[in-house]
Amino acid sequence: MNHFCRQASRLASDRLDRRLRWGERVRLGLHLAMCGLCRRNARALLRIHRVVSGAAADEERWRLDEARRRRIAEGLPRE
């Protein structure tokens, strides 16, 4: 991996956490247009980010509040 690929990899990761500055966006876009390996890597990183973000949202949606936990526990047989 050369210097430009390392820099592009860092920018591809950074753009998931913050809006890149104009110059960073241009540099990343130009490099991705020329480098298929980095382009595939950036796409894979974006897919992973979307899956993980969606999983966190699903976890929150299925989290039970205390009242529901209590009702479930009351319905379970005692040992």
N, C-alpha and C positions, 0 to 999 in steps of 0.2 A: 504494500500500500504506500503510495507516494504522498508527498506533502499535501498536494491538492485534494487527493482522495480523503486524507485524514481531516482536512479542513471542511470538506463537503459533508463528511459523516457527522462532524460536530454541529454544523449548521442545520443539517436535517433533524438532528435530535433537538437542538435548541428551538426550532420552529414549532415543536409540539408544546413547548412551555411558554413561549413568548413570541410576540410579533417581531420578526427580523427587521433590522434597519434596511433601507432601500439598497445600499451597497451590498449587504449580505444576501439579500434576495436575488440580486443580479448575479453575484458570484456563484451562488448555489444553482440558480437556473441555468447559467452557461455551462457549469461543470456537468450537471445532470444531463444536459442536451448532448454532451460529448462522451460521457462515460456510462456505458450500459450497466456495469457492475454497481456503481454508486446509485444509479437510477433504480435498479432492482432493490438495493439495500434500503433506499429511502422509502420506497413503496412498502416493503416488508415492515419497516419501522412504524409507518403510519397505520398499517393494518393491525399490528400488535397493540399500538396505542388505543385504537378504536375498540378492540376486543376487551382490553383491560378496563377501559373507561366504561364500557357497557356493562361489564361484570360488576363493577362497583355500584352502578345505578341499580342493577337487578338486586344486589344484596340489600341495599337500603329499602327497596320496595317490599322485599319479603321479610324484613325484620319485624318481629312481633313486639308489641308494646307489653308492658307489665300486666295489664288487665287480661289480655288474651292468653298470656302465659299461665296466669293463675287459673283461668277457666279450663285450659287444657289439662293442667296438673290436677284439678279437682275431678276431672272426668276419667283420669287414669286409675286402674285398680291399685289398691294398697297392698303392700307385701307384708 
